[in-house]
Amino acid sequence: MAAEISDVGNVASFYEGLGQVLNIAWGENLHYGYWEDDADDSTVEAATARLTDLLISLLDPAPGAGVLDIGCGVGKPALQLVAARKARVTGITISDVEVKQATQRAAEAGRSDLTTFRNADVQDLPFDDDSFDGAWAVESLLHVPDRGRALAETARVLRPGGRLVIADTVQRPPLDAEARAVLDAFRTSYHVSAYATADEYRGLLTANGFVDIDIRDISDKVVRTGMIMADAVEARRDELARIDGPEPVDQYIGLMRRAAASPGIGYLVIAATRDPASTS
């Protein structure tokens, strides 16, 4: 992976363009949904909230704990975490538009006292050492060109013994030609870094001071997301195309359908602990 800071302008532009369209079509929990099995007919809202609940249970913050939300989007997962555990959440995003939206949503929910949102890059965090009790990154590290640097920074700002939870799309080798083509198309269109594997994540976490690493492949629980998301966007295609143009909307629909059919694309949830014996 490249060692330089990511081109945050391109990523921010994606979330301020097509990302806003997807918020309309999918909902403000702009991440994968979790369905228990083929018979589970949960709505998108329920399925995405269920995935957030899984991450909350893995993070397991005490009331009043300070949590860093890496790639907070418009703040929906952060507000769910606050409601469930009364944690104090600091959300970071590289989009000023999302900072404004997340701050507004927190105010509307009466949670401004427990939430703060600001523009920051995970590869160069503007926080002191040992600032947080926990952190999570929900489908955000895929945009970071130097995940090792991001994890080193996260470890630095976590207190020893602090918990980190990650949810991310990954590649599952061996990849056939179609899976490689889909991953390459996502990387090009949506400013995604190289897709990691489970082994690469384990190695990066170990190298950057994390222990008790628990990696769970829940691909079979979230695979329905691709087709449902494509259907949701296609159902409102003309309306959404007026916001961001027809080309990105149509491209997204096609890519999500191809991704949903590819066994080489998987989904992990990861929990790890900053080594309690470590020092910053």
N, C-alpha and C positions, 0 to 999 in steps of 0.2 A: 504494500500500500504506500501511497505517497506520504511524505512526512510533513508536507506543508499544511497550513491552516486551509480549511475548505473554502471554496468560493461561496461564501454565505449569501451573496447577492442572488445567485442563481437559485439556490434552495429557497430563499425567502420569496422570490418571485413565483416559484411553483406554488407555495402554500397561500400566496396572496392572489393567485389566479385560479388554476384548476382546483387547488385545495378548497377554496371558498365554494366552488361549484359542488364539490363532493360533500361538503358540510350540509348543503341544501338537500342533496339527493339521499345521503346516507344517514346524516345526523351528526351531532357535534362530538360524539364518541368516534372520532375518525380513526378507528383501528378495527382489527378483525373481530368477528363475533365468535362465540363459543357455543356449540350445540352438542348436547350429550350423545345423541345418536341419530340415526336416520328418521326415527319417529318423533324427534323433538321438533315441534312446530313453533318454537319461540319466535317472536318478532325480532327484527334487527336491534331495536332498542334494548330488549331484554338480553339478547345474546351478547351484545357489546358490553353491557353492564356486567354480565356474568364473567366475562374475561377480566374486566377491571376488578371485580370482587376476588377472582383467583389471585391476581397480582397483589391486592391488599393483604390477603391471607399470607402470602409468601413474605411480604415485607414486614408485616406484623408490628407496626409502630405503636408505642405506648401513647396514651393521651398526652398532648403537649410536646411530643417529639418533633424535632425539626427535620423535614424531608425535602430533598432537592428533587424536583420534577424536571428531568432533562428532556427537552422537546415537548413542552406542555401544551402546544396547540392552543385552542381557544378555552382551555381550562376545565373541560368536563371531567376527565379522570381525577384531576386534583380536587374538584369539589366533591366528587364521590368519596374520595379518601378522607377528606375533612369531615364529611357527614358521618362516615362509618367509624372513624377513630379519633376525631378531634385533634389530629396532627396539625402542626404549623407548616404549611407548604410554601416553598419558594420555587416558582416555576420559571424556567428559562426557555426562550425561543429566539431564533435569529430574525424573526419577523416583527416589526413594530406594529403592524396591523393586528397580529395575533396577541401581542401584549395588551393592546387597547381593548380587544374583544374579551380576552380572559379577565381583565380587570373589571370590565363592565358586568360580565356575567357573575363574578364573585360578589360585586356590590348588589346586584339584583337578588342574589341568593342570601344576602345578609351575612356573607362570610369574608368580608374585607379584613376583619380582625385576625383571621387565621391564614390569609393568603397574600402573597406578593408575587407579581409577575414582572420580568424585566428582560431586556435584550442582552443575551450573552452566548458565547460559543463554548461548548463543553471542552474544547481542546485548549482553552485558555480561560479558566474560570476566575471570575473577579471576587473570590471569597477567600477568607483566611483558612489556614490549616485547621482541621478538626472542627469544622463549622456545623456539621449536620450529623444527625443520628442515623439517617437512612437516605437512600436515593433510589429512584427508578428511572428507566429509559424505555418508554413504550413506543416501539417502532420508530425510533429516532436515530439510533446508532448506524443504521443502514446508510445514512447520508454522510457519515463522517469518514474522510479519507484515511485518517490515522487513528484507528480505534485504540491502539496501544496508548497513544498520548491521551485520548479521552478517558480511558480507564485509569491511567496514572493520575490524571487531574481529579477524577472522581474519588480515588483512594485518598488523595491528599486532603480533600475537604471533608471526608468522612472521619468520624472519630474511630479509634481502634475498637473493633467489635461491631462497627456499624454495618448495616445490611444494605446490599444492592440487589435490585430485581431488574431483569432485562426481559423484554418481549421483542422478538425480531423474526423477520423472514430470513431464511437461509437457503443455501444450496445443499442438496443431498446427493452426493456422488454415488454411483457414476452418472454423469449427465449425458443424455442423448442430444442429438443435434437440435431438436426442437426446444428442449429445456434451455440449452445454451443460448439459442436465438432469443427466447423470451427474456431471459435474464439480461442479455446485452441490450435489448430494446428498452427495458425498464431503466437500466443504468444510463443510457443515452438520453432518454426522454425526461426522466424525473430526478436527475442529478444524484443517483445512487452510487455509493462506493462499491467496491468489489463485495459480492455476497460472501459472507463467512460460512464456515461449516461449524458443526458442533465441536469438533476437535480444535479448530482454530480459536473458538471462544474460550474453551477450557485453558488452552495454552496462554492466551493473552491475559486472562484473569489471574492465573497462577503467577505469571511473570510480573504482574503489577500489584502483588501483595494481597490477593484474595485467597481465602481458604474455604473449606466446607462448601465446595461448588456443587450445586444440584442442577443438572440440565435435564429438562423434560421436553420430549418431542410430542407436541399436541397437534400435529398436522391433521390427523383424522378428525379432530374436534372443530377445526376452523376452516377446513377445506371448502365448505359450502359458501364461504364469504365471497370468493371470486365471482361465481355465477350470480349470486344474489345482488352483489354490488353492481355488476354489469347490467343486470335487469333493471335495477333501480335508476341507474343513469339513463339507460335507453328509454325507459318509460317517460322520462321528462327531457328527452334529447333536445327537442326544439327550444324549449324554455331555457335549458342550460346553455345551449349553443349561443343564445343571444348574449349571455354573460361573458363567456370566455372564447367564443368562436367555435364553429363546428369541428374543425380539425382536431384539436386536443380532446374534445369530448368523444368523437368517434374512435380516435386512436386508443383512448383509455378503455372503452368498451371492448374493443378487439383484444387488447393485451390482457385484460382481466379474464376473459373467456379462455384464452390460451393458457394463462397461468393456472387456472383452476383445473385444467386437464393434465397438467404436467407433474409427474411423480418426483421430478428432480428439484422441485421447489417445496420447502418445508417451513415449519414454524416452531420456534423454541420459546419456552419460558425458562429463565435461568435465575437462580438465587445464589448469592455468595456473600461472604462476610469478610470485611477488612480484617486482616490478621490482628487479633487482639494484642499481640506482642510487638506490633510494628510501631515505628515512630515516623512522623512526617519529615 
